[in-house]
């Protein structure tokens, strides 16, 4: 049995299966469970179900759920494969439930739970999928796994673009849940048939897991938190800036699929072209590019600047997620789920802080536009500072 299993682990089919399962898991949990609200929000407004204030509350509930899910994932002691399965099953059920109710209170609860499930699946997929790729000697395929987020975003956006004019938004939620259920079959089967990846030999006989983060991961968590803070403001306000500059619903409809496609392609290209590059160098460079994208709308307001900002932010956010998770897992000392959970919690905390800081600055200034520019500049500064830290931390791999 062990011989057959070892042969299976070394086979190309096992590598392909792990990549496909991880990619689909992220597409369902992140592209549908977490980010589908972005293209569905204007359709829900069109149907008279919510307004902008309610939409902001639902988004905040999702951010809080993402933070709570990451904190739980950092402490829970179950195998990543089981956590992955729970996250996927929960995502499908919760997404469908949004279409079965018209209660604002229950929508908030469901969006909170969707954030929890998204965090669980991201942490579990990163620990399970990257662990298997390391065991198979194919860490260069991490980009294929993380392209699932962009693929899920693009798929959800195309679904809403094609059917949004013929179906009411509640049926759209149920339809996306059905697609997620079909897509989840493969990763659910594989998460049961493939055990957790083998632990590194050096940690096989290690002492009980410490509550403290392994040495060398604290700074990475801070950088990942600053990434969350820097990412969320342009991700939130760029669509609003675009609406002010171009009044064409087809442009808005295509924006989300294009954003997702850019995110998917960027992870694959980085894994392919920079397979031998130092991860920290790539991470630092991505922070610099994102900082430029964050700062552009603050110094130059035009459709060109908004488009460039979207490309720079959209083309780097999953690259940072990929290399950040890889680097943290490499330093995890046998505590992959715990460390990746803390990384995700840091991102969620930064994501929550972004709109709060922007709102706080707005209270101190007379102009909301000026407050947004100051908040964007602060976000860019955090990204640049973390890029300097990562660049100085880099080491030969």
Rosetta blueprint (number, residue, H / E / L):
1 X L
2 X H
3 X H
4 X H
5 X H
6 X H
7 X H
8 X H
9 X H
10 X H
11 X L
12 X H
13 X H
14 X H
15 X H
16 X H
17 X H
18 X H
19 X H
20 X H
21 X H
22 X H
23 X H
24 X H
25 X H
26 X H
27 X H
28 X H
29 X H
30 X H
31 X H
32 X H
33 X H
34 X H
35 X L
36 X H
37 X H
38 X H
39 X H
40 X H
41 X H
42 X H
43 X H
44 X H
45 X H
46 X H
47 X L
48 X L
49 X L
50 X L
51 X L
52 X H
53 X H
54 X H
55 X H
56 X H
57 X H
58 X H
59 X H
60 X H
61 X H
62 X H
63 X H
64 X H
65 X H
66 X H
67 X H
68 X H
69 X H
70 X H
71 X H
72 X H
73 X H
74 X H
75 X H
76 X L
77 X L
78 X L
79 X L
80 X H
81 X H
82 X H
83 X H
84 X H
85 X H
86 X H
87 X H
88 X H
89 X H
90 X H
91 X H
92 X H
93 X H
94 X H
95 X H
96 X H
97 X H
98 X H
99 X L
100 X L
101 X L
102 X L
103 X L
104 X H
105 X H
106 X H
107 X H
108 X H
109 X H
110 X H
111 X H
112 X H
113 X H
114 X H
115 X H
116 X H
117 X H
118 X H
119 X H
120 X H
121 X H
122 X H
123 X H
124 X H
125 X H
126 X H
127 X H
128 X H
129 X H
130 X H
131 X H
132 X H
133 X H
134 X H
135 X H
136 X L
137 X L
138 X L
139 X H
140 X H
141 X H
142 X H
143 X H
144 X H
145 X H
146 X H
147 X H
148 X H
149 X H
150 X H
151 X H
152 X H
153 X H
154 X H
155 X H
156 X H
157 X H
158 X H
159 X H
160 X H
161 X H
162 X H
163 X H
164 X L
165 X L
166 X L
167 X L
168 X L
169 X H
170 X H
171 X H
172 X H
173 X H
174 X H
175 X H
176 X H
177 X H
178 X H
179 X H
180 X H
181 X H
182 X H
183 X H
184 X H
185 X H
186 X H
187 X H
188 X H
189 X H
190 X H
191 X H
192 X H
193 X H
194 X L
195 X L
196 X L
197 X L
198 X L
199 X L
200 X L
201 X H
202 X H
203 X H
204 X L
205 X L
206 X L
207 X L
208 X L
209 X L
210 X L
211 X L
212 X L
213 X L
214 X L
215 X L
216 X L
217 X L
218 X H
219 X H
220 X H
221 X H
222 X H
223 X H
224 X H
225 X H
226 X H
227 X H
228 X H
229 X H
230 X H
231 X H
232 X H
233 X H
234 X H
235 X H
236 X H
237 X H
238 X H
239 X H
240 X H
241 X H
242 X H
243 X H
244 X H
245 X H
246 X L
247 X L
248 X L
249 X H
250 X H
251 X H
252 X H
253 X H
254 X H
255 X H
256 X H
257 X H
258 X H
259 X H
260 X H
261 X H
262 X H
263 X H
264 X H
265 X H
266 X H
267 X H
268 X H
269 X H
270 X H
271 X H
272 X H
273 X H
274 X L
275 X L
276 X L
277 X L
278 X L
279 X H
280 X H
281 X H
282 X H
283 X H
284 X H
285 X H
286 X H
287 X H
288 X H
289 X H
290 X H
291 X H
292 X H
293 X H
294 X H
295 X H
296 X H
297 X H
298 X H
299 X H
300 X L
301 X L
302 X L
303 X H
304 X H
305 X H
306 X H
307 X H
308 X H
309 X H
310 X H
311 X H
312 X H
313 X H
314 X H
315 X H
316 X H
317 X H
318 X H
319 X H
320 X H
321 X H
322 X H
323 X H
324 X H
325 X H
326 X H
327 X H
328 X H
329 X H
330 X H
331 X L
332 X L
333 X L
334 X L
335 X L
336 X H
337 X H
338 X H
339 X H
340 X H
341 X H
342 X H
343 X H
344 X H
345 X H
346 X H
347 X H
348 X H
349 X H
350 X H
351 X H
352 X H
353 X H
354 X H
355 X H
356 X H
357 X H
358 X H
359 X H
360 X H
361 X H
362 X H
363 X H
364 X H
365 X L
366 X L
367 X L
368 X H
369 X H
370 X H
371 X H
372 X H
373 X H
374 X H
375 X H
376 X H
377 X H
378 X H
379 X H
380 X H
381 X H
382 X H
383 X H
384 X H
385 X H
386 X H
387 X H
388 X H
389 X H
390 X H
391 X H
392 X H
393 X H
394 X L
395 X L
396 X L
397 X L
